[in-house]
Amino acid sequence: MTLATLIDGKSIAADLSRRTAAAAEDLRKSLGRAPGLAAIFVGGDPASALYVRNKDRAAAAAGLLPSTRHLPADIAENDLLAEIERLNRDEGTDGILVQLPLPPHIDRETVINAIDPEKDVDGLHPLNVGRLWSGQKGLVPATPQGCLRLLRAVHDDLSGLEAVVLGRSNLVGKPAAALLLAADCTVTTAHSKSEGAKEICRRADILVVAVGRPRLVGADWIKPGASVIDVGINRIVSPEGQRQILGDVDHSPARAVAGAITPVPGGVGPMTIACLIANTIIAACRRSGLPDPRF
Ligand code: NAP
């Protein structure tokens, strides 16, 4: 039996990080300062805290100036908006992200809409969403951007391929569909209300799964030879009491059917922070009137 090629997100992300670090150094020389990436973290969600720590570490290693403002879970929405406005006006801040999820008393849309679109390195502001769907230059969410970079590692050309995205979140599923469409794939989006999701997925040459259900997608959901990008990160405790991170795809059986597949961990995960850093450098270049770097 031939097993699918493993798409190695760690090494592809490391390669991107080398190139972003070189671009950050060039930028530091021309701006006289390091590009600044500011995060706002409200409350203390442990998974978010880990992500924010890893992001700050990676940003510093890439030569960026990271800063994270920790705000209490009971902060008033207006005080959070004032903090965003301060960062919008700060010359040394090129990228702003507000760590999600937010506490329930804060309106997520109001907060996202308050971020300067030119500093919106998560690509969630409606202006950047519109730019993505209309083919204009904007800032593209890091995780789906990472998915496309992984696919390009195994496909010279995605044009004309049948792509299915399982999941339709604003953070992953919808922008992944937009990027695949922009790459000239024929794109279907399926979700929790889709009839026959398994059959829809089995049509796909390219299958991107972003659902948050451990091992939902079995080998019988996959077209032989397809490229499978597993975005899912599901933290579970096994019956033996061991902590595990599982994807949304049942990896071992799927690998026997697919042509190429990402592992979890070590697939999409490492790409997200690398692409976020790339976005910060792109934002810094555009704000300074410099051409976009080519990563
Ligand atoms: P989300 O906002 O919860 O969206 C999940 C999507 O999956 C929704 O569109 C939902 O459909 C759909 N869905 C749920 N159950 C389904 C089912 N049984 N069949 C078909 N579709 C189903 O999640 P997300 O933010 O997109 O994240 C998805 C996964 O990716 C999570 O495991 C998350 O941890 C992971 N993730 C990883 C990274 C990374 O860096 N690797 C980054 C972000 C997210 P409806 O819209 O109909 O509810």
Residues whose N, C-alpha, C, O or C-beta is under 5 A from the ligand:
A	BS01	NAP	T143 G167 R168 S169 L171 V172 G173 A190 H191 S192 K193 A197 A210 V211 G212 V231 G232 I233 N234 V268 G269 T272
